[in-house]
């Protein structure tokens, strides 16, 4: 789906202030339409930084919320990296993207992210086994 059609169906992002915490919360204008589109969405073509942010916020606001990971390296990816549950910055990313990311990969390929996830899961399982012992 092209990003222009995606925005036309879903709308934009609404910023609200959470009364309890006082933090700014982002929501999709038409969450129901987003959920219908998200069921069949595989590729979002010609997406801008705002479209990435809209996609992350929409996935997190679904009836069954999704854990969202965003990879980025440019200044335009900072907002999506900040909002995502896990932000991955590549090795040659700008300093703003590295600052907002949760995980910074030294290599500039996606295979490095798979290795990082594998090692992270391995460490998690070993620590949990040790604590159970």
MARDREN-18310 format. One line per 3 residues: number of its first residue (from 1); their letters; for each residue y negated, x negated, z of C-alpha. Coordinates in Angstrom, 1 decimal. Layout:
NUM> A> Y X Z  ...
//
This chain:
1> XXX> 0.0 0.0 0.0  -3.5 -1.3 -0.8  -5.9 -1.6 2.1
4> XXX> -8.5 0.7 0.6  -5.9 3.5 0.5  -4.8 2.7 4.0
7> XXX> -8.3 2.9 5.4  -8.9 6.2 3.5  -5.8 7.8 5.1
10> XXX> -6.0 6.3 8.6  -9.8 6.0 9.1  -11.3 3.3 11.2
13> XXX> -11.3 2.0 14.8  -13.0 3.8 17.7  -14.2 1.7 20.6
16> XXX> -14.0 3.4 24.0  -14.7 2.2 27.5  -11.8 2.5 29.9
19> XXX> -13.1 4.3 33.0  -10.6 2.6 35.4  -10.9 -1.0 34.3
22> XXX> -14.2 -0.9 32.5  -12.7 -2.8 29.6  -13.3 -1.8 26.0
25> XXX> -10.3 -0.1 24.4  -9.8 0.2 20.6  -8.1 3.2 19.1
28> XXX> -7.3 4.4 15.5  -9.3 7.4 14.4  -6.3 9.3 13.0
31> XXX> -3.3 8.0 14.9  -1.0 10.7 13.6  -1.7 9.8 10.0
34> XXX> -1.2 6.1 10.9  2.2 6.8 12.3  3.3 8.6 9.1
37> XXX> 2.0 5.7 7.0  3.6 3.1 9.3  7.1 4.5 8.8
40> XXX> 7.2 3.4 5.2  4.6 0.5 5.2  6.1 -2.8 4.3
43> XXX> 3.1 -4.7 2.7  -0.6 -4.1 3.1  -2.2 -5.6 0.0
46> XXX> -5.8 -6.9 -0.2  -6.3 -6.6 3.5  -9.4 -7.8 5.2
49> XXX> -9.8 -9.0 8.8  -10.8 -5.4 9.8  -7.6 -4.1 8.2
52> XXX> -5.5 -6.5 10.2  -7.2 -5.4 13.4  -6.7 -1.8 12.5
55> XXX> -3.0 -2.4 11.8  -2.5 -4.2 15.1  -4.4 -1.5 17.1
58> XXX> -2.5 1.3 15.4  0.9 -0.3 16.0  0.2 -0.8 19.6
61> XXX> -1.1 2.8 20.0  2.0 4.5 18.5  4.2 7.0 20.4
64> XXX> 6.7 4.2 20.7  4.3 1.2 21.0  5.3 -1.9 19.1
67> XXX> 5.1 -5.5 20.3  2.8 -7.0 17.7  2.6 -10.7 16.6
70> XXX> -0.2 -11.9 14.4  -0.3 -15.3 12.6  -3.7 -16.6 11.6
73> XXX> -5.6 -19.7 11.0  -9.1 -18.7 10.0  -12.2 -17.3 11.7
76> XXX> -11.5 -13.9 10.2  -8.2 -13.7 12.1  -9.7 -14.1 15.5
79> XXX> -10.1 -10.4 16.3  -6.5 -9.6 15.3  -5.2 -12.7 17.2
82> XXX> -7.0 -11.6 20.4  -5.8 -8.0 20.3  -2.2 -8.8 19.4
85> XXX> 0.5 -9.1 22.0  1.4 -12.6 20.7  -1.0 -14.6 18.6
88> XXX> 0.3 -17.5 16.6  -2.1 -20.1 15.2  -1.0 -22.7 12.7
91> XXX> -1.7 -26.4 13.1  -4.7 -26.6 10.8  -6.3 -23.5 12.2
94> XXX> -10.0 -23.4 13.1  -10.8 -24.0 16.8  -11.8 -20.3 17.4
97> XXX> -8.4 -19.1 16.2  -6.6 -21.7 18.3  -8.6 -20.6 21.3
100> XXX> -7.6 -16.9 20.9  -4.0 -17.6 20.0  -1.2 -17.5 22.6
103> XXX> 0.9 -20.1 20.8  -0.3 -22.9 18.6  2.2 -24.4 16.1
106> XXX> 1.9 -28.0 15.1  3.4 -27.4 11.7  1.9 -25.3 9.0
109> XXX> 5.0 -23.4 8.0  6.6 -20.2 9.2  9.9 -22.0 9.9
112> XXX> 8.1 -23.7 12.8  7.4 -20.2 14.3  11.1 -19.3 14.0
115> XXX> 12.0 -22.6 15.8  9.4 -21.9 18.5  10.8 -18.4 19.1
118> XXX> 14.3 -19.8 19.3  13.3 -22.5 21.8  11.3 -20.0 23.8
121> XXX> 14.2 -17.6 24.1  16.5 -20.4 25.0  14.2 -21.5 27.8
124> XXX> 13.8 -17.9 29.0  17.6 -17.4 29.2  18.2 -20.7 31.0
127> XXX> 15.5 -19.9 33.6  16.9 -16.4 34.2  20.4 -17.8 34.5
130> XXX> 19.2 -20.4 37.0  17.4 -17.8 39.1  20.6 -15.6 39.1
133> X> 22.6 -18.6 40.2
//
